[in-house]
Amino acid sequence: MRLVRVAVNVEQLLYRPPGGIGRYTAKLVSLLPRLDPGDEVVAFTARHPADAVAAAWHTAGAGSRAPIRLPLPRVLLYEGWNTLGWPHLERLAPELAEVDVVHAPSVAVPPRGRVPLVVTVHDVATSLYPATFGWHGRWFHARGLQAAARRADLVITVSQAARAEILAHTGIAEDRLRVVPQGVDHVVPGAEEVAAAIDRRGLTGIGYLLWVGTLEPRKDVATLVRAFADLVDAGRSEEHRLVLAGPSGWLSHEAVPRHALDRLGPLVRLLGPVEEAELRALYAGATLFALPSRHEGFGLPVLEAMVQGTPVVCSDIPALREVAGDAARLVPPGDAGAWTEALAALLAEPAARRRLSEAGRQRAAAFSWERTVQLTRAVYSEAVAGGG
């Protein structure tokens, strides 16, 4: 397999927070040159101050060569690409004319130039649940999906569930779709690190149920909050707290009704964004991890919890069934009563939690970012061989 020089849009690293696409992008650009010495990543961003780009690049753990800063700001660049198919990358930066393949890790889709274009479509949530997104998010993603269908030589998606939805709701051709599952970091914090994180968050001596993600309506945190409140009211919570960790996202003000939080008072903790190392420790310290989403393209937090040996309760939806296999307790999405019963049963059954813990560790062992990057590199090679 010959060496590959790939241009990657790393603009997502500059978002605050970078989110799941940011983590995916960071893993691609940091691991590819390490796994295949001689391969080269030529990263690029929209116009930002040099120090901001350098800081984001450093946080990603990428190489010494800083990303190329294009002359246009993000909004103008992305709207031009998705709406007008302009401007071409090689006109914005001559260095980008010398690569073998271009990769757009999201649906900000540049025009195809003289080399193949690979696009990653993580999900089609804006098509399936339009009411849970703002108007601009719906508009942007609709045009990005159309652009991917027109321009991309190959399209990567993250699960068979996402593949099925893409085929049903976009014009992307089946023969151009490739499934590359996401990975997970197999880093387990020590007991002291876990204890320190729990102490910083005021959770020492307190059991807690953990949720991790971006607060937005399709994550359906409201169902989890209602279920936990019912658990408390019935005296079945075993004196646990509910901890919600993650940044605000689309329509976050609608994600969890204020009255539901007020009902629980100090029994629910909203942590906001949490750094990666501390998040691993919070996963490890939790009695249970719960993910009640109505929709996911992949469901990375499920694997992150499993790596730490934390039992997982998650929605019975296609992507989470695919990722979790039989290593999680699956519950119908949106059914607060079913969630209350599932949580109560596991809190009352240490042996069941131990079984899920062990099954989860074994399940997570099948996923790694290294495998994700190797499979992605194979897609690059296929695109190049197909007639760049």
N, C-alpha and C positions, 0 to 999 in steps of 0.2 A: 504494500500500500504506500503510494508516494506521499511525500510531505504535503501539507496543506497550509496555505496562507489564507486565513479567514478574517473578514471584516465583520465586527460585531457591534451593533448599536447598544451601548451601555448606559443610555440615558436614564433607564430605570434606577440606576444606582444613585441618581441625584434627586429622586423623589423623596419626600419626607412624609411617611416612612417609605422605604424601598419596597416593602411588601414581598409577597411570594415570588413575583416575577423578578424583583431585585435579587433575591437570594439565588434563584435559578441562574440569572445572568452572572452573578459573582462566581458561582461554581464553574460555569462554563469557561470564563476567561482566566480563572486562576488554575484550574486543573488541566486544561487541554495541553498547554506547553510542558507540564510536568509528566503527563502520562505518555505523550508522544514527543520526545525531544526532537527538535528540528521544526515541528509545526510552529506557526506564528499566528498570534492574535493581533490584529490591527483594530483597536477599539476606537470608537468615536462617540461624541455626544453633541448635543445642541450647544448654543453659545451660553457659557457660564464663566464666572471668574475662575482664573487658573487655580487659585488656592482651593476653591470648592470642589473642582474636579479632582485635584490631587488628593484631597482628604477622602473623597468617596472611593477613589481608586485604591488608596491605602487600606481603607476599611474592608474592601472586597478581598484583600490579600492577593491582589494581582501582581503582575511583573513590574519591572522597573520602567518600562516604556509607557509614558502617560498617554491617555486617550487624545486623539485629535479633536480639537474643538472647532466645530463647524461655525460659519459666520452668522447663522440665523438662530433666533431664540426658539425654544421648544414649541410654543404655540404655532408660530408661523411655519416652522419646519413640518410639524405633524399635519397641520391643516393642508398645507401645500401638497404633501405626499398623498394623503388619503383622498383628498378632493380633486386635485388637479393632476396628480402624477408628476409633480415638479417640486423641487429641482433634483437633478441627477446627482448622485454622490460624487462622481468623478469631477463634476464641475465645481463642487464645493471644496474638495480637497484632492489634489492630484495623486496623493499617496493611495487613495482608495481605488484608483484605476489599476493598481498593480497587484490586486489580490486574486485568489482563485475562486472564491465564493463569498457571498454576503449573507449574514444571518440577522434577521429581525426577531428578537426573542419575544415580541409581543405584536399586536396588530397595528402598530405604527409602521406602515409598509412602504419602504422607499421604492421608486421606480426601478424596474430591472434594467441594468446596464448590459455591458458586454459579457459579464460572468453570471453564473447561476445565482438564484435567490432562494434562500430557505427561510420560511416563516414559522414561528411557533404560535399555535392557537391553543391557549390553555383551556378554554371553555367557550360556550355560547350562552352564558347566563343572561346577557342583555336581550337575547332573542326569546329565551324561555321565561324569564321573569322581568319583563320590562318595567313594571311598576316599582321594582326595588332599586332602580337606578335613576339618577338625574337625567334630564333631557340631553345634556351634552354627552354624557357617557353613552347613552343609547345611540346618539348620532355618530359619535366617533367610532364606536365598535362596529356599527353597521357598515360604515364606509371602509373600515379596516378589513373586515371579513370579505367585502366585495373586492378590495384591492388584492388580498391574498389569493382569492379565486382566480383573478385575472393574471397576476404577475408571477406568483411563486412557482418555481420548478418543483419543489417538494415542500410539504407542510408537515411539521412535527406536531403531535399532540401527546397528552400525558397519560391517557388511559384509554382502554377500549370503550368505556362509557362515554368519554368525551368524543371519541371517534364516531360513535353512533349518532350522537347529537349533532356533530358537524355535518355528517352526511344528510341528516334529516332537515337541517335548518340553514344550510349555506349552499353556495354553488361550487364548493371545493370538490374536485373530482376524487373518487375513491382511489384511483391508481396513483395519486400523488400524496396520499396520506401515509404517514409513518408514526407508529406508536412508540414513544420513548418514555417509560415511566420515570418519575422524579426519584431522587435519592433521599438519603437521610444521613446525618452525621452520627457515627457510632462513638460518641464521646460521653462517658459516664462520670459525673462529678463525684468527688470523694465525700464522705460523711460530713467533714468539717465545712466544705463548700455548701452543701445542702443546708446544714444548720445555720450558717451565716446568712444565706439568702432568706430563709424562713424568719430569722430574727429581724432582718432589715425590714421585712414586710409586716412585722407585728403578729406573726403566726406561730410563734414558739408555744408548744404545748397544746396546739389546736389542730384538730383534723380538718382537712379541707378538700372540697371537690374543685377541680380546675377546668376552666375553659380557656382556650387560646385561639386567637384569630383577629380578624378585622371586624369591628362592630358595624354591621350593615344588615338590612332586613333579611336577606336570604340565608344568613347564618342562624337565624331564628333563636337567638339567645333568649328572647322573650319566653319561649316555651320552657326552656331550662329554668329560668327564674321562677316561673309559675309553678313548675313541678317541685322545685326545691322549697318554695314557700309552703306548698301543700304538705311536703314532707315534714317541715318544721311544725306546722300547725297540728299535724297528727302525732307529734312526738316521736317520729321515726328517723330523725336526722342524725342521731347518735352524737349530738352536739357539734356537728361539723359547720364550717363556713363554706360559702360559695365564693370562689376567687375568679374574676374575669380579667384576663391579661391580653392586651392588644390595643392598637390604635383605632381611632375613628375612621370610618370609610364612607361609602355612598349612603346618604340619607341616615347617618348614624343617629340622629335625633329620634328616628322612628324605630331603631333597632330594639330598644328596651324601654317600654313605657315607664315614665317616672313613678307612677303609682305603684308599679310592681316592685321597684327598688325601695320605695318608701315603706312598703309592707314588710320588707326584711330588715331595714335599718342597718345596724352594724354587722348583721350576719352575712352581708354581701360586700365584697371589696372589689372596686374597680381600680386596677393598677395602671391602666394606660399602657403605652409602649414599654417593653421590657427588653433589655439587652440579651443577646443570645446565651451568654454563659449563665446569667442569672435565671433565664427561662429554663435551661436544662435542669438547674437545681430545683426550681419550683415544680417541674414535672416529676422529678424524682421524689419529692416530699409529699406529693398529693396522694390521698387515699384512692381517688378515682379521677380519671379524665373523662370529660363529657363533651361530645361534639354533636349538637342537635340540628345541624344544617339541613335546609330543604334542598340545597343543591351544592355540589362540589364538582370541580373538574378532576381533582385528584384526592385531596384530603391529607396533606402532609402532616398536620398536627397529630393525626392518629399514629403515624410511624414514630414521630418524635416522642410521644408518650410511651410507646411500646419499647423503644430503645432503653428507656429508664426503668422498665419493668412495672410501669403503672397500668393497672387494669383500665380498659377502654370500654365506654358505653357510647355508641354513635348511632346516627340515623340509618335506617334500613333503606338506603338509596343506592343506585347502581355503582357510582364511583367508590363509595365507602365499602360496599360489599366486596368490590374488586380488590381494594387495597388491604382491607382488614382480614379478608378470608373468614375463617372460623375462629379467629383470635380475639374477637370483640363481642360484646353483648349488643345486638342490633335491636333498635326500637323504632316503631313507626314515626316518621317525622310529623311534627305538629300536634301530637297526641300527648298533652300534658299529663293525663292520667296514667298512660303507659310508661311515661318517663318517671313519674313518681314511684310506680311499682318497681321498675327496673333498678332505680337508684336505691330504694329501700331494701330490696332483696340482696343486692351486693354489699351494702353497708352491714347487713346482718349476717353475712356468710363469708367469713375470712377464707375458708377453703376454696370457695368459688373465685374470690379475688386472686388467690395464689395460682389457681389454674389459668386464669386469664393472663396473669403476669408472665408466667412461663411461656404460654402460647404466643403472647405478644412479642417477647424477645426473639423467639424462633422465627416468627413472621417477619419482623423487621430486619433480620439478618439477610434476607433475600434482596434487600434494597440498599444501594449505595450510590453516592454522587459519582464515584469513579465509574461505575457501570453506566450511569446516565450519560456521562461525557463520552465514554467509549462508543456507545450506541449513536450519540449525536455526531461524532466524528465519522462514523460509517455513513450517515446520511449525507454529510458534506462530500465524502468521496463518491457516493452514488450520484449526487448532483453534478459534480465535476465530470465524472465519466459519462454522464448522460448528454453532454454537449454544451458545456459552458461557452 
